[in-house]
Amino acid sequence: MISRTASVALAAAALLGVGTASAAVVQPQPAPATPPIAAPVDTPYPGGVIRLNVDATDLAHAIMTVHEVVPVAVAGPMVLQLPRWLPGNHAPSGSIDKLAGLIITADGKRIEWKRDLVDVFSFHVDVPAGAKALDLNFQFLSPVSTREGRVVMTPEMLNVEWDNVALYPAGYFTRDIQIQPTVKLPDGWTPATALETDTVAGPVFTYKTTTFNTLVDSPLDAGKYLEKFDLDPGGPARVTLDVIADRPSELVAKPEQIAKHAALVQQAYKLFASHHYDHYDFLFSLSDRMGGAGLEHHQSSEDGTSPKYFMDWDKSPAGRDLLAHEYTHSWNGKFRRPADLWTPSFNVPMRDSLLWVYEGQTQYWGYVLAARSGLLSKQEALDAIAMTAAQYDTRVGRSWRAMVDTTNDPIIAQRRPLSWLSWQRSEDYYSEGQLIWLDADTLIREKTGGKKSLDDFAAAFFGVDSGSFVTHPYTFDDVVAGLNAVMPNDWAGFLHQRLDGHGPGAPLDGVARGGYKLVYTDEPTAYFKSAEMGRKVTNLMYSIGFVVNKDALLTEVQWDGPAFKAGLTEGQTIVAINGQAYDADYLKEAIKTAKGGGGPIDLLVKNKDEFTTVHVDYHDGPRYPRFERVAGAPARLDDILAARK
């Protein structure tokens, strides 16, 4: 043992840089780097066609059982990967945590696999000499509750996203890997997918061989109750609304409702002057059991909403832009895609810098096409955009965080709940991007005297090579060039000012140039009420400064608003208002009564096991956003929302 005196002396010598080698302090060094996985190359996978068999009949346990046969050309080291970076999610959101039971064999003999220490979505195997194929058996343990993720298997319906149930060989572009999928469904169920059917044997459906990237881009819905509506009979390509529901009664649609969906197809063709599919399927699930969805694909989309979509048509306009949004993605996002977002395989990282085009302009066209087709009335569309304008005009987080930085949020937050949304910001490129494109559209219309518009940009930019499925990447400079081709302007400066700026407030020039202004009134619009009903909340963000759900739980608090200043936070429960038990209507009445100093707003709040009475100093009354027409100003926004002839 070294004495205390000797240890002090050694430490002093080390500090002074003197002493013998035996006295030197050995500092840690990094372990050797894990060998990198081979980068994908653009050459055909030499093994041949992968055979994928998915048994989706275990509804009781919500388990999909997978048998996959991966042919191999040579013996030796091989890496198999589960897709990690998923298109449409813009993030490394693959479901590796739900893959279980993986056993790999060759010629009946088990082969041990080893997970990569860096990329945990990758499995290393040694292919034995003489082996012609690897047999993979595993399960996809789909969520049985929303606590674990989106529920995709119920007693009435299911959703197969192939990235959850297929491994692929590393080292190749996924467009160079051939695969033939087969799925076994519960007896009597009907599937819907953009994949082309090869054979059907009872409940077993085999689809034609396709590329791995096309497979992942072609999910499948199936269920007991499914109705198909042809939205474009005799058109250039089949477009089908595949509606699947919890109950047969929820499939009943009025002819005028289907006509509005058919009009969506025609209005999209008029806007984009093209199509980039040989058939298209809206995989439309109406359910309160299977998780909702909104995910784009090139020749289909996953769209999930309330089971009463058709039944409560007049009472629930909020969210009826969903199909228009996802359909637009066939042009913007799938056919034309940001160059730094396109990747050769699903395990190469994506970069999301242009999501304000990919998602932001799609959000814009989603509302416009919904209005032009009649899925939303003009007034409903105006009220929806007014809600967006108010939400982002009060997004105080812009003071420290530019909107363009929110394009990183799919990777940073991956849509996990945030405590202070108005301060942190989250994927604002969607709806603030929508306001930027409204700004651009009205500017073009103003400067050209109505002769040009953003419609001209859409037709030229997204309409090239009609009928082609081959992705055309684009850059920031390509977007600027496309805008300049419609109307010369400093578009780079225009965009940077709005993308990189810090306000104050949202970019609302497009609203003013469109002939409207954002105002606040004592009563909510019908659309605002519909949005509250859909979310099961009471939205008081523009008055007292919070959103409270049906269980009296605060789900959002406006940063630096009245409730914030009173000490309220997300996650607290309102027990009573001014001494009376909580009721949403009574809370709104208390806000009215307190206007101009007419009464208190005292809230008894439960925070975990503690109860506190909080006084909220707010006296401006109810405030709900809407647009007000500016007298004498050209109604350009009305023109934008009008159907194309």
C-alpha positions as CSV (number, residue, x, y, z in Angstrom):
1,M,0.0,0.0,0.0
2,I,1.3,3.5,-0.9
3,S,1.5,5.8,2.1
4,R,-0.5,9.0,2.2
5,T,2.7,11.0,2.0
6,A,3.9,9.1,-1.1
7,S,0.5,9.4,-2.9
8,V,0.5,13.2,-2.3
9,A,4.0,13.4,-3.7
10,L,3.0,11.4,-6.8
11,A,0.0,13.6,-7.4
12,A,2.2,16.7,-7.1
13,A,4.7,15.3,-9.5
14,A,1.9,14.5,-12.0
15,L,0.6,18.1,-11.7
16,L,4.1,19.4,-12.4
17,G,4.7,17.0,-15.3
18,V,7.7,15.4,-13.6
19,G,8.4,11.9,-12.2
20,T,9.2,8.5,-13.5
21,A,7.2,6.5,-16.1
22,S,6.0,4.2,-13.3
23,A,4.5,7.2,-11.6
24,A,2.6,8.4,-14.7
25,V,-1.2,8.5,-14.6
26,V,-2.7,6.2,-17.3
27,Q,-5.7,8.0,-18.9
28,P,-8.5,6.0,-20.6
29,Q,-8.5,5.7,-24.4
30,P,-11.5,4.9,-26.6
31,A,-12.1,1.3,-27.5
32,P,-11.6,0.3,-31.2
33,A,-14.4,1.5,-33.4
34,T,-17.1,-1.0,-34.4
35,P,-16.5,-1.9,-38.0
36,P,-18.9,0.1,-40.2
37,I,-21.7,-1.7,-42.0
38,A,-21.3,-1.7,-45.8
39,A,-22.8,1.3,-47.4
40,P,-25.5,0.6,-49.9
41,V,-24.5,0.4,-53.6
42,D,-26.7,0.7,-56.6
43,T,-26.5,-2.9,-57.9
44,P,-29.0,-5.8,-57.9
45,Y,-29.0,-8.0,-54.9
46,P,-27.4,-11.2,-56.2
47,G,-29.3,-13.7,-54.0
48,G,-32.6,-13.5,-55.9
49,V,-36.2,-12.8,-54.7
50,I,-36.9,-12.7,-51.0
51,R,-40.1,-14.5,-50.0
52,L,-42.0,-12.9,-47.1
53,N,-44.9,-14.6,-45.3
54,V,-46.9,-12.8,-42.6
55,D,-49.5,-14.5,-40.6
56,A,-51.8,-11.8,-39.2
57,T,-54.5,-14.0,-37.7
58,D,-53.6,-13.8,-34.0
59,L,-55.9,-10.9,-33.2
60,A,-56.3,-12.0,-29.6
61,H,-52.6,-11.2,-28.9
62,A,-52.1,-8.7,-31.6
63,I,-49.1,-10.6,-32.9
64,M,-48.0,-10.9,-36.5
65,T,-45.9,-14.0,-37.1
66,V,-43.2,-13.8,-39.8
67,H,-41.4,-16.4,-41.9
68,E,-39.0,-14.8,-44.4
69,V,-36.7,-16.6,-46.8
70,V,-33.7,-14.6,-47.9
71,P,-31.7,-16.3,-50.8
72,V,-28.0,-15.9,-50.6
73,A,-25.3,-16.1,-53.3
74,V,-22.2,-16.5,-51.3
75,A,-21.0,-17.8,-47.9
76,G,-19.5,-15.5,-45.3
77,P,-20.5,-12.4,-43.3
78,M,-23.9,-10.9,-44.0
79,V,-25.9,-8.1,-42.3
80,L,-29.7,-8.1,-42.2
81,Q,-31.5,-4.9,-41.3
82,L,-34.9,-3.8,-40.0
83,P,-35.9,-0.5,-41.5
84,R,-34.9,2.4,-39.2
85,W,-35.4,5.7,-41.0
86,L,-39.0,5.7,-42.2
87,P,-40.3,7.9,-45.1
88,G,-43.2,10.0,-43.9
89,N,-42.0,9.9,-40.3
90,H,-38.8,11.7,-41.3
91,A,-37.1,10.1,-38.3
92,P,-35.4,6.9,-37.0
93,S,-38.7,5.5,-35.8
94,G,-38.5,1.9,-36.9
95,S,-40.1,-0.6,-34.5
96,I,-37.1,-2.6,-33.5
97,D,-38.4,-2.7,-29.9
98,K,-41.3,-4.8,-31.2
99,L,-39.3,-7.4,-33.1
100,A,-39.0,-10.6,-31.0
101,G,-38.3,-14.3,-31.3
102,L,-35.7,-14.0,-34.1
103,I,-34.3,-17.4,-35.1
104,I,-32.3,-17.8,-38.3
105,T,-31.6,-21.2,-39.9
106,A,-29.9,-22.5,-43.1
107,D,-30.7,-26.0,-44.3
108,G,-32.4,-26.7,-41.0
109,K,-29.4,-25.7,-38.9
110,R,-29.6,-22.8,-36.5
111,I,-27.3,-19.8,-37.2
112,E,-26.5,-17.5,-34.3
113,W,-26.9,-13.8,-35.0
114,K,-25.3,-10.9,-33.3
115,R,-26.7,-7.4,-33.1
116,D,-24.5,-4.6,-34.2
117,L,-23.3,-2.6,-31.2
118,V,-23.8,0.8,-33.0
119,D,-26.8,0.2,-35.3
120,V,-29.1,-1.9,-33.2
121,F,-31.4,-2.4,-36.2
122,S,-28.7,-4.5,-37.8
123,F,-28.0,-8.2,-37.3
124,H,-24.7,-9.9,-38.3
125,V,-24.8,-13.5,-39.4
126,D,-22.2,-15.9,-41.0
127,V,-23.7,-17.7,-44.0
128,P,-22.4,-21.3,-44.0
129,A,-20.8,-22.7,-47.1
130,G,-23.3,-24.3,-49.5
131,A,-26.3,-22.5,-48.1
132,K,-28.8,-21.3,-50.7
133,A,-31.0,-19.3,-48.4
134,L,-31.6,-18.1,-44.8
135,D,-34.9,-18.9,-43.1
136,L,-35.9,-16.2,-40.7
137,N,-38.7,-16.6,-38.1
138,F,-39.8,-13.9,-35.8
139,Q,-42.8,-11.9,-34.5
140,F,-44.0,-8.4,-34.7
141,L,-45.5,-7.7,-31.3
142,S,-47.9,-4.9,-32.2
143,P,-49.1,-2.5,-29.5
144,V,-52.0,-3.9,-27.4
145,S,-52.7,-0.4,-26.0
146,T,-51.9,3.2,-26.9
147,R,-49.3,3.2,-24.0
148,E,-47.1,1.2,-26.3
149,G,-47.8,3.0,-29.6
150,R,-50.4,3.0,-32.3
151,V,-52.7,0.0,-32.1
152,V,-52.8,-1.7,-35.5
153,M,-54.7,-5.0,-34.8
154,T,-58.3,-5.1,-33.5
155,P,-61.1,-7.7,-33.7
156,E,-62.5,-5.8,-36.7
157,M,-59.4,-4.6,-38.7
158,L,-55.7,-4.5,-39.0
159,N,-52.9,-2.5,-40.7
160,V,-49.7,-4.1,-42.0
161,E,-46.8,-1.7,-42.4
162,W,-44.2,-3.9,-44.0
163,D,-41.2,-2.1,-42.4
164,N,-42.3,-3.8,-39.2
165,V,-42.3,-7.3,-40.6
166,A,-39.4,-7.6,-43.0
167,L,-35.6,-7.6,-42.8
168,Y,-33.4,-6.9,-45.8
169,P,-29.8,-7.4,-46.7
170,A,-27.5,-4.5,-46.1
171,G,-25.2,-3.1,-48.8
172,Y,-27.7,-2.5,-51.6
173,F,-30.1,0.2,-52.6
174,T,-33.5,-1.1,-51.5
175,R,-34.8,-0.5,-55.1
176,D,-32.4,-3.2,-56.1
177,I,-33.8,-5.8,-53.8
178,Q,-36.7,-8.0,-55.0
179,I,-39.3,-9.4,-52.6
180,Q,-42.6,-11.2,-52.9
181,P,-45.0,-10.7,-49.9
182,T,-47.8,-13.1,-48.8
183,V,-50.2,-12.3,-45.9
184,K,-52.6,-14.6,-44.2
185,L,-55.7,-12.8,-42.9
186,P,-58.5,-13.9,-40.5
187,D,-61.2,-15.8,-42.4
188,G,-63.6,-13.6,-44.3
189,W,-61.5,-10.5,-44.1
190,T,-60.9,-8.3,-47.2
191,P,-57.6,-6.6,-47.8
192,A,-56.8,-3.2,-49.5
193,T,-53.4,-2.2,-50.7
194,A,-51.6,-0.6,-53.6
195,L,-49.7,-3.9,-54.2
196,E,-50.9,-5.9,-57.1
197,T,-52.4,-9.3,-56.4
198,D,-50.8,-12.4,-57.7
199,T,-52.8,-15.3,-56.2
200,V,-55.5,-15.8,-53.6
201,A,-56.0,-19.0,-51.8
202,G,-58.8,-18.6,-49.2
203,P,-57.5,-16.2,-46.5
204,V,-53.9,-16.2,-48.0
205,F,-53.1,-13.3,-50.4
206,T,-49.9,-13.4,-52.4
207,Y,-48.8,-10.2,-54.2
208,K,-46.6,-9.7,-57.2
209,T,-42.9,-9.5,-56.8
210,T,-41.8,-5.9,-56.2
211,T,-38.8,-3.9,-54.9
212,F,-38.2,-3.7,-51.2
213,N,-38.6,0.1,-51.2
214,T,-42.0,-0.2,-53.0
215,L,-43.1,-2.9,-50.5
216,V,-42.4,-0.6,-47.6
217,D,-44.2,2.2,-49.5
218,S,-47.3,0.0,-50.0
219,P,-49.0,-0.8,-46.6
220,L,-52.1,-3.1,-46.3
221,D,-55.3,-2.6,-44.5
222,A,-57.8,-5.4,-44.0
223,G,-61.0,-6.0,-42.0
224,K,-64.4,-7.6,-41.6
225,Y,-66.2,-4.5,-43.0
226,L,-64.7,-2.9,-46.0
227,E,-66.3,-0.9,-48.8
228,K,-64.6,0.3,-52.0
229,F,-65.6,3.5,-53.9
230,D,-64.3,4.2,-57.4
231,L,-63.5,7.9,-57.4
232,D,-62.5,8.3,-61.0
233,P,-64.3,5.8,-63.3
234,G,-62.8,5.9,-66.7
235,G,-60.0,8.2,-65.6
236,P,-56.3,8.0,-66.5
237,A,-55.6,5.8,-63.4
238,R,-57.8,3.9,-60.9
239,V,-58.3,5.9,-57.7
240,T,-60.1,4.0,-55.0
241,L,-61.5,5.0,-51.6
242,D,-61.0,1.8,-49.5
243,V,-63.1,2.4,-46.4
244,I,-62.8,0.0,-43.5
245,A,-64.9,0.4,-40.3
246,D,-65.6,-1.0,-36.9
247,R,-69.3,-1.6,-37.9
248,P,-71.1,-2.0,-41.2
249,S,-73.3,1.1,-40.4
250,E,-70.2,3.3,-40.4
251,L,-69.5,2.4,-44.1
252,V,-72.7,4.0,-45.3
253,A,-71.9,7.2,-47.3
254,K,-74.3,9.5,-49.1
255,P,-73.7,9.9,-52.8
256,E,-73.0,13.6,-52.3
257,Q,-70.3,12.7,-49.8
258,I,-68.6,10.4,-52.2
259,A,-68.9,13.1,-54.9
260,K,-66.8,15.4,-52.8
261,H,-64.0,12.8,-52.6
262,A,-64.3,12.3,-56.3
263,A,-64.0,16.0,-56.8
264,L,-60.8,15.9,-54.8
265,V,-59.2,13.8,-57.5
266,Q,-60.3,16.1,-60.3
267,Q,-59.2,19.3,-58.4
268,A,-55.8,17.7,-57.8
269,Y,-55.4,16.9,-61.5
270,K,-56.3,20.5,-62.4
271,L,-53.7,21.8,-59.8
272,F,-50.8,19.5,-60.6
273,A,-51.6,18.8,-64.3
274,S,-50.3,15.3,-63.9
275,H,-50.4,12.0,-61.9
276,H,-47.5,9.9,-60.7
277,Y,-49.2,6.5,-60.2
278,D,-50.9,3.9,-62.3
279,H,-53.5,3.4,-59.5
280,Y,-54.0,5.0,-56.1
281,D,-55.7,3.7,-52.9
282,F,-56.9,5.8,-49.9
283,L,-56.6,3.2,-47.1
284,F,-59.3,4.9,-45.0
285,S,-60.0,3.4,-41.6
286,L,-62.9,4.7,-39.5
287,S,-62.3,3.4,-36.0
288,D,-62.0,4.3,-32.3
289,R,-60.2,1.1,-31.7
290,M,-57.4,1.0,-34.3
291,G,-55.1,4.0,-34.0
292,G,-55.7,7.0,-36.3
293,A,-53.3,7.6,-39.2
294,G,-52.1,10.1,-41.7
295,L,-49.1,8.7,-43.6
296,E,-48.3,9.3,-47.2
297,H,-47.2,6.8,-49.9
298,H,-46.6,7.1,-53.6
299,Q,-49.6,5.1,-54.7
300,S,-51.6,5.0,-51.5
301,S,-52.1,6.7,-48.1
302,E,-52.9,5.5,-44.6
303,D,-55.8,7.6,-43.4
304,G,-57.5,7.0,-40.1
305,T,-60.1,9.1,-38.4
306,S,-63.4,9.0,-36.4
307,P,-65.8,6.1,-36.9
308,K,-68.5,8.7,-37.4
309,Y,-66.8,10.4,-40.4
310,F,-69.8,9.9,-42.7
311,M,-72.5,9.8,-40.0
312,D,-71.6,13.1,-38.3
313,W,-70.6,14.9,-41.5
314,D,-72.3,18.2,-40.8
315,K,-71.0,18.4,-37.2
316,S,-67.3,17.5,-37.7
317,P,-65.5,19.4,-40.4
318,A,-62.3,19.6,-38.5
319,G,-59.8,17.2,-39.9
320,R,-61.5,16.8,-43.3
321,D,-58.3,18.1,-45.0
322,L,-56.7,14.7,-44.1
323,L,-57.3,13.0,-47.4
324,A,-56.4,16.0,-49.4
325,H,-53.1,16.4,-47.5
326,E,-52.0,12.8,-47.9
327,Y,-53.1,12.7,-51.5
328,T,-51.0,15.8,-52.3
329,H,-48.0,13.9,-51.0
330,S,-48.1,11.7,-54.0
331,W,-46.8,14.7,-55.9
332,N,-45.0,16.6,-53.1
333,G,-42.9,14.3,-51.0
334,K,-43.1,11.0,-52.9
335,F,-42.6,12.1,-56.6
336,R,-40.7,15.3,-55.8
337,R,-38.7,14.9,-52.7
338,P,-36.0,17.0,-50.9
339,A,-32.6,15.8,-52.1
340,D,-31.3,15.5,-48.5
341,L,-34.3,13.5,-47.4
342,W,-34.1,10.9,-50.1
343,T,-31.9,7.9,-49.0
344,P,-30.8,4.7,-50.9
345,S,-31.9,2.5,-48.0
346,F,-33.9,2.7,-44.8
347,N,-30.9,2.6,-42.5
348,V,-29.2,5.7,-44.0
349,P,-30.0,8.8,-42.0
350,M,-32.4,11.3,-43.4
351,R,-31.9,15.1,-43.3
352,D,-35.1,17.1,-42.9
353,S,-34.1,20.7,-43.9
354,L,-36.7,21.2,-46.6
355,L,-39.8,19.9,-44.7
356,W,-41.3,23.4,-44.9
357,V,-41.8,22.5,-48.6
358,Y,-42.5,18.8,-48.3
359,E,-45.0,19.2,-45.4
360,G,-45.6,23.0,-45.3
361,Q,-46.7,23.3,-48.9
362,T,-48.6,20.1,-48.7
363,Q,-50.4,21.5,-45.6
364,Y,-51.3,24.5,-47.8
365,W,-52.6,22.5,-50.7
366,G,-54.4,20.2,-48.3
367,Y,-56.7,23.0,-47.1
368,V,-57.0,24.5,-50.6
369,L,-58.0,21.2,-52.2
370,A,-60.4,20.3,-49.4
371,A,-62.1,23.6,-50.1
372,R,-62.0,23.3,-53.9
373,S,-63.5,19.8,-53.8
374,G,-66.2,20.7,-51.2
375,L,-64.8,18.5,-48.4
376,L,-64.7,21.8,-46.5
377,S,-66.9,24.8,-47.2
378,K,-65.2,28.1,-48.0
379,Q,-66.2,29.3,-44.5
380,E,-64.9,26.2,-42.8
381,A,-61.6,26.5,-44.7
382,L,-61.3,30.2,-43.7
383,D,-62.0,29.3,-40.0
384,A,-59.5,26.5,-40.1
385,I,-56.8,28.9,-41.5
386,A,-57.7,31.5,-38.9
387,M,-57.1,28.9,-36.2
388,T,-53.7,28.2,-37.7
389,A,-52.9,32.0,-37.9
390,A,-53.8,32.5,-34.2
391,Q,-51.9,29.4,-33.0
392,Y,-48.6,30.5,-34.7
393,D,-49.1,34.2,-34.1
394,T,-48.9,33.3,-30.4
395,R,-46.0,30.9,-30.8
396,V,-43.7,32.8,-28.4
397,G,-40.9,30.3,-28.9
398,R,-40.0,32.0,-32.2
399,S,-38.1,34.6,-30.1
400,W,-35.3,32.1,-29.6
401,R,-36.0,29.4,-32.2
402,A,-36.4,30.1,-35.9
403,M,-39.1,28.1,-37.7
404,V,-36.6,26.4,-40.0
405,D,-35.0,24.7,-37.0
406,T,-38.2,22.9,-36.3
407,T,-37.6,20.7,-39.3
408,N,-35.2,18.8,-37.0
409,D,-38.1,18.0,-34.6
410,P,-39.0,14.6,-36.1
411,I,-35.5,13.5,-35.0
412,I,-35.2,15.5,-31.8
413,A,-38.6,14.8,-30.2
414,Q,-40.1,12.1,-32.4
415,R,-43.6,13.4,-31.5
416,R,-43.2,12.8,-27.8
417,P,-45.3,15.0,-25.6
418,L,-43.8,18.4,-24.7
419,S,-44.4,20.4,-21.5
420,W,-44.2,23.8,-23.1
421,L,-45.2,23.6,-26.7
422,S,-45.6,27.3,-27.3
423,W,-42.1,27.9,-26.1
424,Q,-40.3,24.8,-27.3
425,R,-42.0,24.7,-30.7
426,S,-42.7,21.4,-32.5
427,E,-42.8,20.6,-36.2
428,D,-44.0,24.2,-36.9
429,Y,-42.9,23.7,-40.5
430,Y,-46.3,22.2,-41.2
431,S,-48.7,25.0,-40.4
432,E,-46.4,28.0,-40.2
433,G,-45.1,26.7,-43.5
434,Q,-48.7,26.8,-44.7
435,L,-48.9,30.5,-43.9
436,I,-45.6,31.1,-45.7
437,W,-47.0,29.5,-48.9
438,L,-50.2,31.6,-48.5
439,D,-48.0,34.6,-48.3
440,A,-46.2,33.5,-51.5
441,D,-49.4,32.7,-53.4
442,T,-51.1,36.1,-52.6
443,L,-47.9,37.9,-53.5
444,I,-47.7,36.3,-56.9
445,R,-51.4,37.1,-57.5
446,E,-51.0,40.7,-56.4
447,K,-47.8,41.4,-58.5
448,T,-49.2,39.7,-61.6
449,G,-52.7,41.2,-61.4
450,G,-54.2,37.8,-60.9
451,K,-52.7,36.3,-64.0
452,K,-50.3,34.0,-62.1
453,S,-50.5,32.1,-58.8
454,L,-48.9,29.3,-56.8
455,D,-51.0,27.0,-58.9
456,D,-48.7,27.7,-61.8
457,F,-45.7,26.7,-59.6
458,A,-47.4,23.5,-58.6
459,A,-48.2,22.5,-62.2
460,A,-44.7,23.2,-63.4
461,F,-42.8,21.9,-60.3
462,F,-44.8,18.7,-59.5
463,G,-46.2,18.1,-63.0
464,V,-43.1,17.1,-64.8
465,D,-43.0,13.6,-66.3
466,S,-46.7,12.8,-65.8
467,G,-47.2,9.1,-65.2
468,S,-43.6,8.5,-63.9
469,F,-43.0,6.9,-60.5
470,V,-39.3,7.8,-60.4
471,T,-38.6,10.2,-57.6
472,H,-37.3,13.6,-58.7
473,P,-35.2,15.2,-55.9
474,Y,-35.1,19.0,-55.3
475,T,-33.0,21.5,-53.5
476,F,-33.7,25.0,-52.0
477,D,-32.3,26.5,-55.2
478,D,-34.7,24.4,-57.3
479,V,-37.6,25.8,-55.3
480,V,-36.4,29.3,-55.8
481,A,-35.9,28.8,-59.5
482,G,-39.4,27.3,-59.8
483,L,-40.9,30.4,-58.1
484,N,-38.9,32.7,-60.3
485,A,-40.1,30.9,-63.4
486,V,-43.6,31.9,-62.3
487,M,-42.8,35.5,-61.2
488,P,-39.3,37.0,-60.9
489,N,-38.7,38.1,-57.3
490,D,-36.1,37.8,-54.6
491,W,-37.6,34.5,-53.5
492,A,-34.5,33.4,-51.7
493,G,-34.6,36.5,-49.5
494,F,-38.4,36.2,-49.1
495,L,-38.1,32.6,-47.9
496,H,-35.0,33.2,-45.6
497,Q,-36.7,36.1,-43.9
498,R,-39.7,33.9,-42.9
499,L,-37.7,30.7,-42.3
500,D,-34.9,32.3,-40.3
501,G,-36.6,35.2,-38.6
502,H,-37.9,35.7,-35.1
503,G,-41.1,37.7,-35.6
504,P,-42.7,39.3,-33.9
505,G,-45.7,37.1,-34.7
506,A,-46.5,34.7,-37.4
507,P,-46.1,35.5,-41.2
508,L,-49.6,36.9,-41.7
509,D,-49.0,39.1,-44.8
510,G,-50.7,36.5,-46.9
511,V,-53.9,36.8,-44.8
512,A,-53.9,40.6,-45.2
513,R,-53.1,40.4,-48.9
514,G,-55.8,37.8,-49.2
515,G,-58.4,40.4,-48.0
516,Y,-58.8,39.4,-44.4
517,K,-57.4,40.1,-40.9
518,L,-57.2,38.0,-37.8
519,V,-59.5,39.1,-35.0
520,Y,-60.8,37.6,-31.7
521,T,-64.4,37.5,-30.7
522,D,-66.4,36.2,-27.7
523,E,-67.8,33.2,-29.5
524,P,-65.9,30.3,-31.3
525,T,-66.6,29.4,-34.9
526,A,-68.3,26.2,-35.7
527,Y,-65.0,24.9,-37.0
528,F,-63.3,25.7,-33.7
529,K,-66.0,23.9,-31.8
530,S,-65.6,20.9,-34.1
531,A,-61.8,20.9,-33.4
532,E,-62.5,20.9,-29.7
533,M,-65.0,18.1,-30.0
534,G,-62.6,16.0,-32.0
535,R,-59.8,16.4,-29.5
536,K,-62.2,16.2,-26.5
537,V,-60.8,19.4,-25.1
538,T,-61.8,23.0,-24.1
539,N,-59.3,25.4,-25.8
540,L,-58.8,28.6,-23.9
541,M,-55.3,29.3,-25.2
542,Y,-56.2,32.8,-26.5
543,S,-57.8,34.0,-23.2
544,I,-56.8,32.5,-19.9
545,G,-54.0,30.6,-21.7
546,F,-54.5,26.8,-21.4
547,V,-56.2,23.8,-22.9
548,V,-58.1,21.4,-20.6
549,N,-59.4,18.0,-21.6
550,K,-62.6,16.2,-20.7
551,D,-61.1,14.9,-17.5
552,A,-60.2,18.5,-16.3
553,L,-56.5,17.8,-17.0
554,L,-54.4,20.7,-18.3
555,T,-52.9,19.4,-21.6
556,E,-51.2,22.7,-22.7
557,V,-50.4,26.0,-21.0
558,Q,-49.4,29.1,-23.0
559,W,-45.9,30.2,-22.1
560,D,-46.0,33.5,-20.2
561,G,-49.8,33.7,-20.5
562,P,-52.2,34.4,-17.6
563,A,-52.3,30.8,-16.4
564,F,-48.6,30.5,-16.7
565,K,-48.1,33.6,-14.6
566,A,-50.4,32.2,-12.0
567,G,-48.2,29.1,-11.7
568,L,-50.3,26.5,-13.7
569,T,-48.5,23.8,-15.7
570,E,-49.5,21.0,-18.0
571,G,-50.4,17.9,-16.1
572,Q,-52.4,19.6,-13.3
573,T,-56.1,18.9,-12.8
574,I,-58.7,21.6,-12.1
575,V,-60.9,20.5,-9.3
576,A,-63.1,23.6,-8.8
577,I,-63.7,27.1,-10.1
578,N,-64.6,29.8,-7.7
579,G,-65.6,27.2,-5.1
580,Q,-67.8,25.1,-7.4
581,A,-66.9,21.7,-8.9
582,Y,-65.2,21.9,-12.3
583,D,-67.4,22.1,-15.4
584,A,-66.1,23.3,-18.7
585,D,-69.2,25.5,-19.3
586,Y,-68.8,27.1,-15.8
587,L,-65.1,27.8,-16.5
588,K,-66.1,29.7,-19.7
589,E,-68.8,31.5,-17.8
590,A,-66.3,32.5,-15.1
591,I,-64.0,34.0,-17.8
592,K,-67.0,36.0,-19.2
593,T,-67.9,37.3,-15.7
594,A,-64.3,38.3,-15.0
595,K,-64.2,40.6,-18.0
596,G,-63.3,44.1,-17.1
597,G,-62.7,43.1,-13.4
598,G,-66.2,41.8,-12.9
599,G,-65.3,38.7,-10.9
600,P,-62.5,36.3,-9.8
601,I,-61.1,33.3,-11.5
602,D,-59.9,31.2,-8.6
603,L,-59.0,27.6,-9.5
604,L,-58.6,24.7,-7.0
605,V,-55.9,22.6,-8.7
606,K,-54.6,19.2,-7.9
607,N,-50.9,18.6,-8.7
608,K,-50.1,15.0,-7.8
609,D,-51.1,14.7,-4.2
610,E,-51.3,18.4,-3.4
611,F,-54.2,20.8,-3.7
612,T,-53.6,24.5,-4.3
613,T,-55.9,27.5,-4.9
614,V,-54.6,29.6,-7.8
615,H,-55.9,33.1,-8.6
616,V,-55.6,33.8,-12.4
617,D,-55.4,37.5,-13.0
618,Y,-57.3,37.7,-16.4
619,H,-60.0,40.2,-17.2
620,D,-60.2,40.4,-21.1
621,G,-63.0,37.9,-21.5
622,P,-63.4,35.1,-24.0
623,R,-61.2,35.3,-27.1
624,Y,-61.7,33.0,-30.1
625,P,-59.9,33.5,-33.5
626,R,-61.6,34.1,-36.8
627,F,-61.0,36.1,-40.0
628,E,-62.7,39.4,-40.6
629,R,-63.1,40.7,-44.2
630,V,-61.2,43.9,-44.9
631,A,-63.5,46.2,-46.7
632,G,-62.3,47.2,-50.2
633,A,-59.4,44.7,-50.3
634,P,-59.3,42.1,-53.1
635,A,-60.6,38.8,-51.8
636,R,-57.7,36.8,-53.0
637,L,-58.1,34.2,-50.4
638,D,-61.7,33.5,-51.6
639,D,-60.2,33.1,-55.1
640,I,-57.6,30.6,-53.8
641,L,-60.3,28.5,-52.2
642,A,-62.7,28.5,-55.1
643,A,-62.9,25.3,-57.2
644,R,-61.0,25.3,-60.5
645,K,-63.1,25.1,-63.6
